[in-house]
Amino acid sequence: MQRSFFTAALLGILPTAGFTDGDFGTREEAKQLAELMISIVDRDGIEAAVTAMHQPDQPFVSSRMGINLFSGSTVIADNREPETIAADYSETADLTGALVWPIVAAAAAVEGDAALKWYHYDTQEEYDYMCYSKASAVGDATVMVCR
């Protein structure tokens, strides 16, 4: 289903032109990490993906981008902020007050970018993240890679 620009903007999903790179990486890098994580989920299951998040032979733990793996709307693995594990993003608002999960889920449905105002991972200052989001073909897993 095609979304209009107006609908996409309301949901916090932005077109890729002009929004390709962030301070932590490029859109292409975020997409590659998301696709790799989802391929692990689809091939080996969600528990294998949780384990892969912190394996040194996988690219997730060393990435400068924030990577969240969700089961439903709940974070079950995070490469940079383990304190977010078990957070239910259907009840979590970004710094604008918008609930995060509807934005992420809508972006994942079109394999696009969710625009979130959040805290900078390193400085704790307010930061505008572009988060490539993708859902699993099996089960209820979603990955979000923020740059």
C-alpha positions in Angstrom: 0.0 0.0 0.0 1.4 3.4 -1.0 1.3 6.1 1.6 1.0 9.7 0.7 3.8 12.1 1.7 1.3 13.8 4.1 0.4 10.6 5.8 4.0 9.5 6.0 5.0 12.8 7.5 2.3 12.6 10.1 3.5 9.1 11.1 7.1 10.3 11.4 8.2 8.3 8.3 10.4 10.4 6.1 11.4 9.9 2.4 15.0 8.9 2.0 16.1 11.9 -0.1 17.9 14.4 2.1 17.7 12.1 5.1 20.2 9.4 4.1 23.0 9.8 6.6 23.4 10.5 10.3 26.2 11.1 12.7 26.5 7.4 13.4 26.3 6.0 9.9 24.6 6.0 6.5 21.1 4.8 5.6 22.7 2.0 3.6 24.7 0.8 6.6 21.5 0.9 8.7 19.6 -1.0 6.1 22.3 -3.7 5.9 22.4 -4.2 9.7 18.6 -4.4 9.8 18.5 -6.9 7.0 21.2 -9.0 8.6 19.4 -9.0 12.0 16.0 -9.9 10.4 17.7 -12.7 8.3 18.9 -14.2 11.6 15.4 -14.0 13.1 13.9 -15.6 10.0 16.5 -18.3 9.6 17.4 -19.2 13.2 14.7 -17.6 15.4 14.4 -14.6 17.7 16.6 -16.0 20.5 19.5 -16.5 18.0 19.1 -12.8 17.0 19.2 -11.7 20.7 22.4 -13.7 21.1 23.9 -12.3 17.8 23.4 -8.8 19.0 26.5 -9.1 21.3 28.6 -11.7 19.6 32.0 -10.2 18.6 31.9 -11.9 15.2 28.7 -10.0 14.3 28.7 -6.3 13.3 26.0 -5.2 15.8 27.9 -4.8 19.0 30.6 -2.7 17.4 28.2 -0.4 15.4 28.0 3.2 16.3 24.3 3.1 15.4 21.7 2.2 18.0 20.1 -1.2 17.2 16.9 -2.3 18.9 15.3 -5.7 18.4 11.7 -5.9 19.4 9.3 -8.7 20.1 6.0 -7.1 19.6 6.5 -3.6 20.9 9.0 -4.6 23.6 12.7 -4.2 23.3 14.4 -7.6 23.8 18.0 -6.6 22.6 19.9 -3.4 22.3 23.5 -3.0 21.3 24.2 0.3 23.0 21.6 0.9 25.8 20.9 -2.3 27.7 18.8 -0.4 30.2 16.1 -0.2 27.5 15.6 -3.9 27.4 12.1 -4.8 28.5 10.8 -1.3 27.7 7.4 -1.4 25.9 7.6 1.2 23.2 3.8 1.2 22.8 3.9 3.1 26.1 7.2 5.0 25.5 7.1 8.6 24.0 10.0 10.3 22.2 11.0 13.8 23.2 8.1 15.3 21.2 5.6 13.3 23.2 4.7 11.0 20.3 4.4 7.3 21.2 7.4 5.6 19.5 5.9 2.2 18.6 3.3 3.4 16.0 6.0 5.3 14.3 8.4 2.4 14.2 5.8 -0.1 13.2 4.6 2.1 10.3 8.2 2.5 9.1 8.8 -1.2 9.3 5.7 -1.9 7.3 7.3 0.0 4.4 10.9 -0.7 5.2 11.5 2.9 5.8 12.8 5.4 8.2 11.2 6.4 11.5 12.0 9.9 12.6 12.5 10.1 16.4 13.6 12.8 18.7 15.6 11.0 21.4 18.6 11.4 23.6 22.0 11.3 21.9 23.6 8.0 22.9 26.9 9.5 24.0 26.1 13.1 25.1 22.5 12.7 26.4 21.6 15.9 24.4 18.4 16.0 22.4 19.0 14.4 19.0 17.0 13.7 15.8 17.4 10.1 14.8 16.5 8.5 11.5 15.8 4.8 12.2 15.6 2.3 9.4 13.0 -0.2 10.5 12.2 -3.7 9.2 9.8 -6.4 10.3 10.4 -10.2 10.3 8.6 -12.3 7.8 8.0 -14.9 10.5 7.0 -14.2 14.1 6.6 -10.8 15.7 10.1 -9.4 15.5 11.1 -5.9 14.3 14.5 -4.3 14.2 15.2 -0.6 14.3 18.6 0.8 13.4 19.1 4.5 14.3 21.7 6.8 12.8 
